[in-house]
Amino acid sequence: MSNFARSQDKRTYVYLLTPKGVAEKTAMTLRFIKRKQNEYEALKLEIDLLRAEVEESGA
């Protein structure tokens, strides 16, 4: 935020979001969310497997 406050030309921070741009940002966001969901599921599975391993060893 301090860069914005010090900027002499605030127009450099403004951009036009076209319908195509909205569609691209939406698709990009959906891909990001899907990737993070996959990462979450993989980590959850790994944690579950590790917990089962610990329980089996009687620790």
VODRENFI-961863 format. One record per residue (C-alpha): residue number from 1; residue in one letter; x, y, z. Coordinates in pm, 1 decimal, always signed. Example, Ala and Ser with C-alpha at 12.3 -4.5 7.8 and 13.67 -1.06 7.14 Angstrom:
// residues 2
+-----+-----+----------+----------+----------+
:   n : res :       xx :       yy :       zz :
+-----+-----+----------+----------+----------+
:   1 :   A :  +1230.0 :   -450.0 :   +780.0 :
:   2 :   S :  +1367.0 :   -106.0 :   +714.0 :
+-----+-----+----------+----------+----------+
END
This chain:
// residues 59
+-----+-----+----------+----------+----------+
:   n : res :       xx :       yy :       zz :
+-----+-----+----------+----------+----------+
:   1 :   M :     +0.0 :     +0.0 :     +0.0 :
:   2 :   S :   +282.8 :   +243.3 :    +63.4 :
:   3 :   N :   +388.2 :   +225.1 :   -303.1 :
:   4 :   F :    +38.1 :   +329.4 :   -403.7 :
:   5 :   A :    +34.3 :   +613.3 :   -153.6 :
:   6 :   R :   +369.4 :   +746.0 :   -278.4 :
:   7 :   S :   +290.1 :   +702.7 :   -647.2 :
:   8 :   Q :   +267.2 :  +1022.0 :   -849.1 :
:   9 :   D :    +59.3 :   +850.5 :  -1120.0 :
:  10 :   K :   -220.1 :   +641.9 :   -969.0 :
:  11 :   R :   -343.6 :   +549.9 :  -1318.4 :
:  12 :   T :    -74.8 :   +281.1 :  -1335.1 :
:  13 :   Y :   -275.4 :    +89.0 :  -1073.4 :
:  14 :   V :   -598.2 :    +98.5 :  -1273.7 :
:  15 :   Y :   -684.7 :   -157.2 :  -1538.6 :
:  16 :   L :   -988.2 :   -241.3 :  -1742.5 :
:  17 :   L :  -1134.6 :   -584.2 :  -1681.5 :
:  18 :   T :  -1311.9 :   -695.0 :  -1995.4 :
:  19 :   P :  -1563.2 :   -981.3 :  -2014.6 :
:  20 :   K :  -1284.3 :  -1194.0 :  -2162.5 :
:  21 :   G :  -1057.4 :  -1090.5 :  -1875.6 :
:  22 :   V :  -1323.8 :  -1183.7 :  -1620.9 :
:  23 :   A :  -1363.5 :  -1524.5 :  -1787.4 :
:  24 :   E :   -986.2 :  -1579.8 :  -1784.8 :
:  25 :   K :   -953.9 :  -1475.6 :  -1420.6 :
:  26 :   T :  -1244.5 :  -1703.1 :  -1329.2 :
:  27 :   A :  -1088.5 :  -1999.1 :  -1509.9 :
:  28 :   M :   -751.6 :  -1928.2 :  -1349.1 :
:  29 :   T :   -911.6 :  -1908.3 :  -1004.9 :
:  30 :   L :  -1097.5 :  -2234.6 :  -1057.8 :
:  31 :   R :   -775.0 :  -2407.9 :  -1163.0 :
:  32 :   F :   -601.6 :  -2271.2 :   -853.6 :
:  33 :   I :   -879.9 :  -2389.6 :   -623.5 :
:  34 :   K :   -883.6 :  -2735.7 :   -784.6 :
:  35 :   R :   -504.6 :  -2764.6 :   -748.1 :
:  36 :   K :   -524.3 :  -2666.1 :   -380.9 :
:  37 :   Q :   -810.1 :  -2911.6 :   -320.9 :
:  38 :   N :   -597.9 :  -3188.7 :   -472.5 :
:  39 :   E :   -303.3 :  -3091.2 :   -254.8 :
:  40 :   Y :   -529.2 :  -3090.7 :    +50.3 :
:  41 :   E :   -668.5 :  -3435.1 :    -29.5 :
:  42 :   A :   -317.8 :  -3576.2 :    -83.9 :
:  43 :   L :   -195.2 :  -3431.9 :   +246.2 :
:  44 :   K :   -504.9 :  -3553.4 :   +429.3 :
:  45 :   L :   -449.8 :  -3905.5 :   +294.1 :
:  46 :   E :    -82.8 :  -3897.4 :   +393.2 :
:  47 :   I :   -169.7 :  -3780.7 :   +744.9 :
:  48 :   D :   -435.2 :  -4052.0 :   +778.5 :
:  49 :   L :   -184.1 :  -4316.8 :   +666.6 :
:  50 :   L :    +77.5 :  -4189.4 :   +910.4 :
:  51 :   R :   -174.4 :  -4187.9 :  +1196.3 :
:  52 :   A :   -273.4 :  -4545.8 :  +1116.2 :
:  53 :   E :    +93.4 :  -4644.4 :  +1109.1 :
:  54 :   V :   +151.7 :  -4486.8 :  +1449.8 :
:  55 :   E :   -156.4 :  -4656.5 :  +1594.3 :
:  56 :   E :    -41.7 :  -4994.2 :  +1457.3 :
:  57 :   S :   +299.3 :  -4955.1 :  +1617.8 :
:  58 :   G :   +132.1 :  -4890.2 :  +1953.1 :
:  59 :   A :   +296.7 :  -4555.3 :  +2007.9 :
+-----+-----+----------+----------+----------+
END
